[in-house]
């Protein structure tokens, strides 16, 4: 682990290091005014929807508004830079996602910030399962059949993404790396046009969030081969195996959580973490997020810091080995 990542984990553990009296005093007064929750994607996106739900629930529990501030663009980098430059007072938070881990390598040398230095993890919130799906006319019904077909038809399969460097792109490149197959990425501006072309057969395969594709799978317009997570998703896709059952080591999932500017008071981080974990344990919250294709993922700031550091390392290797470049 590099020195900056060690610093990131030390920041995550900072709440525990603050004297108990100081933690209690600060927690008693925070938050005393509205908190801005910055989202790096447009209204209506998965991150935006979950951020608004969690923000409302936090407002109900903490007695202050959590105002969602959409600052879309540059794959989430605009929002991240806005937050790292904000006052570290607990009143500006980033609703972070997988993008910050990918961007750390994809945009290396081009960013005016370093997430491992300039952000402190607050709390993990949601994990999002993805599914490998194919056009229904493709003559494959399983991951092994797909791999065999791809090897028999090199450079003839196209896989859809929602943009160069997106999670969908990296998950596809990861699959290529571990299986040795050859397929060509085709980049779209969002999931809707990508799925439209997948249904029409203009592209043959896509690895996308289950929630975006579930209706097409259930209607028979697309065929689900496997989910990307370590365990199957019986509630959403009963009977569908994991990719890892056929491709050892393959595991991927979208994720979201809360981060704050470095030097944010540890007491504020501690109170937010405790409140968020309390929310995620609520049965109604779990059910609502599950209906949106998400699974709750509680934990300490240190847990989230370790997870982000591991994600940066994992997807950094994929970016470098696959030679992923931005359009």
C-alpha positions as CSV (number, residue, x, y, z in Angstrom):
1,X,0.0,0.0,0.0
2,X,1.4,3.4,-0.9
3,X,2.0,6.2,1.7
4,X,-1.0,8.3,0.5
5,X,-3.3,5.2,1.1
6,X,-1.8,4.7,4.5
7,X,-2.7,8.3,5.3
8,X,-6.2,7.7,4.0
9,X,-6.7,4.8,6.4
10,X,-5.3,6.9,9.3
11,X,-7.8,9.6,8.5
12,X,-10.6,7.0,8.6
13,X,-9.5,5.9,12.0
14,X,-9.4,9.5,13.3
15,X,-12.8,9.5,15.0
16,X,-11.7,6.8,17.3
17,X,-8.6,8.7,18.3
18,X,-10.4,11.9,19.4
19,X,-10.8,12.2,23.2
20,X,-14.2,11.0,24.3
21,X,-15.3,14.3,25.9
22,X,-14.5,16.2,22.7
23,X,-16.4,13.6,20.6
24,X,-19.5,13.9,22.8
25,X,-19.4,17.8,22.9
26,X,-19.1,18.1,19.1
27,X,-21.7,15.4,18.4
28,X,-24.2,17.3,20.6
29,X,-24.1,20.3,18.3
30,X,-23.6,18.7,14.9
31,X,-25.4,19.3,12.6
32,X,-26.7,22.7,13.5
33,X,-27.5,23.8,9.9
34,X,-28.2,22.1,6.5
35,X,-25.6,19.7,5.1
36,X,-24.8,19.7,1.4
37,X,-24.6,16.2,-0.1
38,X,-22.7,16.5,-3.4
39,X,-23.5,14.0,-6.2
40,X,-21.2,13.6,-9.3
41,X,-24.0,12.5,-11.6
42,X,-27.2,14.0,-13.0
43,X,-30.6,14.0,-11.4
44,X,-32.3,10.6,-11.9
45,X,-29.1,8.6,-11.9
46,X,-28.7,5.7,-9.5
47,X,-26.4,7.7,-7.3
48,X,-28.8,10.7,-7.3
49,X,-31.8,8.6,-6.3
50,X,-30.0,6.8,-3.5
51,X,-28.5,10.0,-2.2
52,X,-31.9,11.7,-2.1
53,X,-33.4,8.8,-0.2
54,X,-30.5,8.5,2.3
55,X,-30.4,12.3,2.7
56,X,-34.1,12.5,3.6
57,X,-33.7,9.7,6.1
58,X,-30.7,11.4,7.6
59,X,-32.6,14.6,7.8
60,X,-35.4,12.9,9.7
61,X,-33.0,11.4,12.2
62,X,-30.6,14.4,12.7
63,X,-33.1,17.2,12.4
64,X,-31.4,19.1,9.7
65,X,-31.8,19.1,5.9
66,X,-29.4,17.2,3.7
67,X,-29.5,19.1,0.4
68,X,-28.5,17.1,-2.7
69,X,-26.2,19.2,-4.9
70,X,-25.8,17.6,-8.4
71,X,-22.4,18.6,-9.9
72,X,-22.3,16.2,-12.9
73,X,-19.4,15.9,-15.4
74,X,-16.0,14.4,-15.9
75,X,-17.1,11.0,-14.6
76,X,-17.7,12.5,-11.1
77,X,-14.4,14.4,-10.9
78,X,-16.2,17.8,-10.8
79,X,-18.1,16.9,-7.7
80,X,-15.1,15.3,-6.0
81,X,-12.9,18.4,-6.6
82,X,-15.7,20.6,-5.3
83,X,-15.9,18.6,-2.1
84,X,-12.1,18.4,-1.5
85,X,-11.9,22.2,-1.8
86,X,-14.9,22.8,0.6
87,X,-14.4,23.8,4.2
88,X,-13.8,20.7,6.4
89,X,-16.6,21.4,8.8
90,X,-18.9,18.5,8.2
91,X,-21.4,20.5,6.1
92,X,-20.2,19.4,2.7
93,X,-20.1,15.7,1.9
94,X,-19.5,13.7,-1.2
95,X,-21.8,10.9,-2.1
96,X,-19.0,8.8,-3.6
97,X,-19.2,5.9,-5.9
98,X,-17.1,3.4,-7.8
99,X,-16.1,6.2,-10.1
100,X,-13.6,7.7,-7.6
101,X,-11.7,4.4,-7.4
102,X,-11.5,4.1,-11.2
103,X,-10.7,7.8,-11.8
104,X,-7.7,7.6,-9.5
105,X,-5.8,5.7,-12.1
106,X,-7.8,6.6,-15.3
107,X,-7.1,10.3,-14.7
108,X,-3.7,9.9,-13.0
109,X,-1.6,13.1,-13.4
110,X,-4.6,15.1,-14.6
111,X,-6.5,15.6,-11.4
112,X,-6.1,18.6,-9.0
113,X,-6.7,16.3,-6.0
114,X,-5.9,12.9,-4.6
115,X,-8.8,11.1,-3.0
116,X,-6.5,9.2,-0.6
117,X,-5.1,12.5,0.6
118,X,-7.9,15.0,0.3
119,X,-11.0,12.9,1.3
120,X,-11.8,11.0,4.5
121,X,-14.2,8.1,4.4
122,X,-17.3,8.5,6.5
123,X,-19.5,5.5,5.8
124,X,-20.2,2.9,3.2
125,X,-23.9,2.8,2.2
126,X,-24.9,0.7,-0.8
127,X,-23.6,-2.2,-3.0
128,X,-25.1,-2.7,-6.5
129,X,-25.0,-6.1,-8.2
130,X,-24.4,-6.2,-11.9
131,X,-25.4,-8.8,-14.4
132,X,-23.7,-10.2,-17.6
133,X,-26.5,-10.3,-20.2
134,X,-26.6,-11.1,-23.9
135,X,-28.9,-10.5,-26.8
136,X,-31.4,-13.4,-26.8
137,X,-30.4,-14.5,-30.4
138,X,-26.8,-15.1,-29.4
139,X,-26.5,-18.9,-29.3
140,X,-25.2,-19.1,-25.7
141,X,-27.0,-19.9,-22.4
142,X,-24.1,-19.9,-19.9
143,X,-20.8,-18.2,-19.2
144,X,-18.8,-21.3,-20.4
145,X,-20.7,-21.3,-23.6
146,X,-20.1,-17.6,-24.0
147,X,-16.4,-18.0,-23.5
148,X,-16.2,-20.8,-26.0
149,X,-18.3,-18.8,-28.5
150,X,-16.0,-15.8,-28.1
151,X,-12.9,-17.8,-28.6
152,X,-14.4,-19.3,-31.8
153,X,-15.3,-15.9,-33.1
154,X,-12.4,-13.6,-32.1
155,X,-13.0,-9.8,-32.5
156,X,-16.6,-10.4,-33.6
157,X,-18.4,-9.7,-30.3
158,X,-19.2,-6.2,-29.2
159,X,-19.9,-5.3,-25.6
160,X,-21.8,-2.2,-24.6
161,X,-20.7,0.3,-22.0
162,X,-22.0,3.6,-20.7
163,X,-18.7,5.3,-21.6
164,X,-15.0,4.8,-21.7
165,X,-13.7,4.2,-18.2
166,X,-17.2,3.5,-16.8
167,X,-17.8,0.6,-14.4
168,X,-19.5,-1.3,-17.2
169,X,-16.4,-0.8,-19.4
170,X,-14.0,-1.9,-16.6
171,X,-16.1,-4.9,-15.6
172,X,-16.0,-6.0,-19.3
173,X,-12.3,-5.5,-19.6
174,X,-11.8,-7.4,-16.3
175,X,-13.8,-10.3,-17.8
176,X,-11.6,-10.2,-20.9
177,X,-8.4,-10.3,-18.8
178,X,-9.4,-13.3,-16.7
179,X,-10.8,-15.3,-19.6
180,X,-8.4,-14.4,-22.5
181,X,-11.2,-13.7,-24.9
182,X,-11.4,-10.9,-27.4
183,X,-14.4,-8.6,-27.6
184,X,-14.7,-4.9,-28.6
185,X,-16.1,-2.2,-26.3
186,X,-18.8,0.1,-27.8
187,X,-19.4,3.2,-25.7
188,X,-22.8,4.8,-25.3
189,X,-24.0,7.9,-23.4
190,X,-25.9,6.1,-20.7
191,X,-27.5,2.7,-20.1
192,X,-30.8,3.3,-22.0
193,X,-29.3,3.6,-25.5
194,X,-26.8,0.8,-24.7
195,X,-29.6,-1.6,-23.7
196,X,-31.7,-0.5,-26.7
197,X,-28.9,-1.6,-29.1
198,X,-28.3,-4.8,-27.1
199,X,-32.0,-5.8,-27.4
200,X,-31.8,-5.0,-31.2
201,X,-28.6,-7.1,-31.6
202,X,-26.3,-4.2,-32.6
203,X,-24.1,-5.3,-29.7
204,X,-24.1,-8.7,-28.3
205,X,-23.3,-8.5,-24.6
206,X,-23.2,-6.0,-21.7
207,X,-22.4,-6.1,-18.0
208,X,-24.8,-3.7,-16.4
209,X,-26.5,-2.9,-13.1
210,X,-29.3,-5.4,-12.4
211,X,-31.8,-2.7,-11.7
212,X,-31.3,-1.2,-15.2
213,X,-31.8,-4.5,-17.0
214,X,-34.2,-6.5,-14.8
215,X,-37.4,-5.7,-16.8
216,X,-35.7,-6.7,-20.1
217,X,-34.5,-10.0,-18.6
218,X,-37.8,-10.8,-17.1
219,X,-39.6,-10.1,-20.4
220,X,-37.2,-12.3,-22.3
221,X,-35.7,-9.5,-24.4
222,X,-32.3,-10.2,-22.9
223,X,-30.8,-13.4,-21.4
224,X,-29.0,-13.2,-18.1
225,X,-25.9,-15.4,-17.9
226,X,-24.5,-14.6,-14.5
227,X,-24.2,-11.9,-11.8
228,X,-20.9,-10.2,-11.0
229,X,-21.1,-10.4,-7.2
230,X,-19.5,-13.1,-5.0
231,X,-22.9,-14.6,-4.2
232,X,-25.9,-15.1,-6.3
233,X,-28.8,-12.7,-6.2
234,X,-31.8,-15.0,-5.7
235,X,-34.2,-12.2,-4.7
236,X,-33.6,-10.4,-8.0
237,X,-32.5,-13.1,-10.4
238,X,-33.4,-16.6,-9.0
239,X,-31.4,-19.4,-10.5
240,X,-28.7,-17.2,-12.1
241,X,-25.2,-18.2,-11.1
242,X,-22.2,-15.9,-10.4
243,X,-19.4,-15.3,-13.0
244,X,-16.9,-16.4,-10.3
245,X,-18.3,-19.9,-10.4
246,X,-16.9,-20.2,-13.9
247,X,-14.1,-17.6,-13.9
248,X,-12.1,-17.9,-10.7
249,X,-11.4,-14.6,-9.0
250,X,-14.0,-12.6,-10.9
251,X,-16.0,-10.3,-8.6
252,X,-17.3,-6.8,-9.2
253,X,-20.1,-4.6,-7.8
254,X,-21.0,-1.0,-7.9
255,X,-20.9,0.9,-4.6
256,X,-21.8,4.1,-3.0
257,X,-21.0,5.8,0.3
258,X,-20.2,9.1,2.1
259,X,-16.8,10.9,2.2
260,X,-15.9,14.3,3.6
261,X,-13.0,16.7,3.1
262,X,-9.8,15.8,4.9
263,X,-9.6,17.4,8.4
264,X,-13.3,17.2,8.9
265,X,-13.8,16.9,12.7
266,X,-13.7,13.2,13.7
267,X,-16.7,13.7,16.0
268,X,-18.8,14.7,13.0
269,X,-17.6,11.7,11.1
270,X,-18.4,9.5,14.1
271,X,-21.9,10.8,14.4
272,X,-22.7,10.5,10.7
273,X,-21.3,7.0,10.6
274,X,-23.4,5.9,13.6
275,X,-26.5,7.4,12.1
276,X,-26.0,6.0,8.7
277,X,-25.3,2.5,10.1
278,X,-28.5,2.8,12.1
279,X,-30.4,3.7,8.9
280,X,-28.9,0.7,7.0
281,X,-30.1,-1.7,9.8
282,X,-33.7,-0.5,9.4
283,X,-35.8,-3.1,7.7
284,X,-37.8,-0.5,5.7
285,X,-34.6,1.2,4.5
286,X,-33.2,-2.2,3.4
287,X,-36.5,-3.0,1.5
288,X,-36.6,0.4,-0.2
289,X,-33.0,0.1,-1.4
290,X,-33.5,-3.5,-2.5
291,X,-36.4,-2.3,-4.6
292,X,-33.9,-0.1,-6.4
293,X,-31.4,-2.9,-6.9
294,X,-29.2,-2.0,-4.0
295,X,-27.9,-3.8,-0.9
296,X,-27.0,-2.1,2.4
297,X,-23.3,-2.2,3.3
298,X,-22.7,-0.8,6.8
299,X,-19.3,-0.5,8.5
300,X,-16.9,1.8,10.2
301,X,-15.0,4.7,8.5
302,X,-11.9,2.5,8.7
303,X,-13.7,-0.4,6.9
304,X,-14.8,2.0,4.2
305,X,-11.3,3.4,3.8
306,X,-9.8,-0.1,3.4
307,X,-12.4,-0.9,0.9
308,X,-11.8,2.2,-1.2
309,X,-8.0,1.6,-1.1
310,X,-8.6,-2.0,-2.3
311,X,-10.9,-0.8,-5.1
312,X,-8.3,1.8,-6.3
313,X,-5.7,-0.9,-6.5
314,X,-7.9,-3.4,-8.2
315,X,-9.4,-1.2,-10.9
316,X,-6.0,0.6,-11.4
317,X,-4.5,-2.8,-12.5
318,X,-7.4,-3.3,-15.0
319,X,-7.0,0.3,-16.4
320,X,-3.3,-0.2,-16.9
321,X,-3.3,-3.7,-18.2
322,X,-6.2,-3.1,-20.6
323,X,-4.8,0.3,-21.7
324,X,-8.1,2.0,-21.0
325,X,-8.1,5.6,-22.3
326,X,-10.8,8.3,-22.1
327,X,-12.5,9.3,-25.4
